[in-house]
């Protein structure tokens, strides 16, 4: 009987998101693929430390404890451009760090994101900005994980996720109105007129739908046990403000979803909230919001919609396409 992957919440992740392979990356950039592969073989027993996405993945897998009878509603699959031989070190790191990950695709340089469909992934995280843009343009829900110095608390098991709304959970219909007019008053009037009409789905709507099931399990545990500390909290951090919030609420209700917290910032810098909220990953479609926050908050850029079209304000394109994480081999 085939493994029921279609029933799982699946997140696909590159090896460079999961582990700190920055030295390996530098060797690849400066000395080439042959030197990189030689380094991997020579350091097979040297276990890399956690990467930016490690705290998110560790806690995500921890949500499996919410299910009954040993079920595992959450699955993480490594999708890597590493050669399988080099991937031995990655899988040994998975084991040493105690992560419940058994499925990995090592594709020797081939683009990983088309294989998302084979594992029913609701999200693909990578440090390769160029490939993430290609993936999103092709209709895949993918995020570019930015460098971050955020510290993890190994004693904290709660997973906190933060989402922008327009261009992330919802489509960019409303954002398009604002970008085309640059008139906040017209945007507010547009949203007020359509306050009872839900927005269309955004790139991460399927992820939120899967998370909603885990929220229900988590809240059921809390109802049954007053000592249970919630393992999952979902927050929306948006530049919207009243009265445009009404359409946000309408949209979430239409999808049968809810957030634990909604922050209507109305132009206040998102970093000010994120530094207190401390999510283990924050998703936004605009680098202008993410870059200030990324130093202290793990962030993922979703290059979707009008905000990421060439020439748009805060178009989300990397300033330096030829270096840094955009070219990571993992």
N, C-alpha and C positions, 0 to 999 in steps of 0.2 A: 504493500500500500504506500502510495507516495506521501511524503511529508507535507502536511497542510500549511505551506508557507503563506498561502493566500489569506489565511485566517489570522495572521500575525501582524503586529506593528513592527515593521522592519525598517531599520536605519542602516544604510550602507555608508561606510567610512573609509577614507584612505589611511594608509599606515602612518603618513606624516601628520595627520590630525590626531591620531591616537597616541603616538609616541614622539618624543623629542629626538628627531633625526636631523637636527640642524647641521651637525658636523658632516654627516653623510651627504647632505644637500650641498654643502660648500665644496666637498670633494667632487661631486658630480658636475657642479657649475665650472669649477676652476681646472679640473684635471680630466674630466670626461667620463664616459660610461665604463670603460675598462677599469680605470682606477677606482671608480665607485664600487664595482662588483668585486674587485680584489679586496677592498676595504671590508665589504660585508662578509666575505669568506674568512678573512683574518680575524674579524671581531665577532664571530658567530656566537661566542659565549659571553660577550659583553652586553648586558641587558640595558637597553635605553630607558630613560626615565619617562614619566608621563608627558604627553603633549597637551596642547591647549584644549583639545576636545576630550581628554581622558576623564575629567570629573563628570562631564555630561554623560558619557557612555557608561561609566561605572554605576552611576545612580539610575540611569535608564534601565540597565539590566537588573538592578535591585528591585524594580517594580514587579518583577516576576513573583516575588514573595506574596503579592496581593492575591494571586490566583489560588484556587483550591486544587487539591488532588494532583499536585506536582505539575500542573499545566504551566506552560511558558508562553504567555501572550506576547512577549517582547523578544525580538531576535535582532542581533547585530551581525552584519556580514562585512568583512573587509574586502573592498574592491581596490586593488592595487596594480600599478604599472610595474611593480617589481617582477623580476624573474622568480620562478618558483624556488630556485636554489637560494636566492637572497631572502626569500620570504620565510625561510626556516628560522632566521633570527627574529623576525616579527612574531611568528607563532610561539616561539619560546618566551618572548616578552609577554605575550598574552597569558601564557601559563604562569609565569613567575609573578605577574601582577594580579593573578587570581580572577581574571575576567572570564565569564562564561561565553566564550566565542569559539565556535568550532568550524564555522564556514568561512572560507576565504577564497577569492579568485585572484591569482597572480598571473598577469597577462603580458609580461615581458615587453612593455612599452605601448601596448594597445590601449586605446581610450576605454576607460572602465564604465562610463556612465550608461552606454546602451544596455549593459547587463542588469541595470536596475529592474527592468521589467521581469527578468527571469526570477528574481527573488521578491517581487512585489514590494519594492522599497518605496516608502512614503517620503524619503529624504536621502540625499547623497551629500556628504560633507567632504570637502577637499581643500588643500592649501594651494591648488593650482587654479588661479583666478581665470585664466584663459579658458580652460576646459569647463569650468563652472558656467561661464557665459555661454559657451557652446551648448552645454546641456540644457540650460534654461531656454535658450532660443529654440531648441528642439522639443520643448515641452516637458522636460524632466524637472522635478522639484529638487534643486541643488543649491548648495550654499558654499561660499568661499569663506573659510575660517581665517580670521585675521590674527596676526601675532598679538599675544597678550602676556602680561606679567601677573595676571590674577593668581592669587594664592588659593589653594584648595584646603579645606578642613576635612581630613580623613575621618574624623569622628562624626561628621554630619552626613546623614543618609538621605536627607530630603532633596529631591530634584526640583529646582525652580527654573522655569522657562519664561522668557519674556518675548513677546511678539509685537511688532508694529502691526497696524491694521491694514491700511490701504496699500495694495501692491504686495502684501504678504498673506494675510488670511482672506482678504477680499481682493477682487480684481482692481485694476487701476482706473475704473470708470470715473470715480469722483476725483481722483488725483489728476486725471486728464483735464477735467473742467478747470481746476485751479491752475495747472501748468499753462493751459492755453489762454487763460484770461489774466492771470497774475492779480486777480481781484478777490480778496477774501470775502467781501460782502456778497459778491455773486455766487461764490462757492457756498456760503452759508444759506443763501436763498435756494439754491439748487438742491441742497441736501434737505432743507426743511420741507420743500415741496414734495420730495420723494421719501420722506421719513418712514412711510409705511411699506415701501418697496425694497425688498432685500437686494443687496449687491450680489454680483456674481462671485463664484468661487475664485480664490487666488491660488498661487502655487503651493501654499502650505495648508490649504483647507483639508486635504486627506489626512495629513499628519494630525491636525487638531481633532478630526473625527475619530481617529484611532485613540488619541489620548483621552477623549471623552469617556470611553469605556473604562479606562484605568482610573479616571477620576471617580466614576461611580463605584468601582470596587474599593477605592481608598476611603470614600465617604461612608460606605457600608461598614468597613472595619471601624471607623471612628464612631459610628452610631452604636455599634455592638460593644465597643471597648473604650471607655472614657480615657484610658491611658494611652491609646493609640495616637501617635503623632503622625500627622499627614505626611505621606511620602512624596506627594506630587502637588505642586502649586503652579498654576498657569496665570500669567499676567499679560495684559495688553497695555502697551505704553505707546500712545499715539499723539500726534500733533493736533488732532481734532480737539475742539472745545464745544461747549453748548452754543447753539442748539444742534450742531451736526452730530452730536452723540446719539441722537434718537435713531438715526439710520443704522448706526453700529449695533445698537441693542436689537433693533428689528432683524438685522441680518443674523446675529447669533441665535436669536430665538427661532428663526426659520430653519436653521441648521440643527436645532436641538442641542446647542452647546452653550456653555457659560464659562466665564473666567472668574478666578478667585479675586482678582483685583483689576480694575480698569483705571488708568491714569490719563486724564484728558489734559494735556499740557498746554495746548494753545500757544505754542511757540517757545515755551520754556525748554532749555537744553535738556535732552533726555538723560545725559550723563548724571545730572543732579539727582534724578530718581533712581537710576540704575546703581549708583554707588551705595545707596541705602538698601535697595531691593536685593542686590547681589544674586542675579540669576546666573545659572551655570552655562547658559547660552542665550543670547539675545539676537533676534532675527529682524533685519530691517532691509529695505530696498535702496537706501541712500547712504553712501559712504560719509556724507556730511554729518549724519547723525552718529555713525558707527566709529569713525576715526577718533573723536575725542573720548569716547567711552571705552575703547578697546584696551587701553592700558590697564584698566582695573576691572574690566568685565569681558569674559569671552564672548566674542561677537561673530556672527555669520552674515555676510552680505548676500542677499538674494537679488541678482541683477535682472529684475523682471520689470517690464512695463515702460511707460513713458519716461519715468525718472531716470532710466538707464539708456535712453536713446542718445546717440551722439549729438552734442550741442545743447542738451538739456541742462538746466541749472542743477549742479550736483549730479552730473550724469552717471556717476558710479563707476566710471572707467579708471583703471589704474594709471597712475602717472608714469610708472616705469614698467612697461610691458616686458622688457627683456631681462629682468633680474628679479631676485627675491623669490617669494613663495609661488609666483605664477609658473615657475619652471621646475618645481619639485618633481622628482621622479616617482614618488609614491602616490 
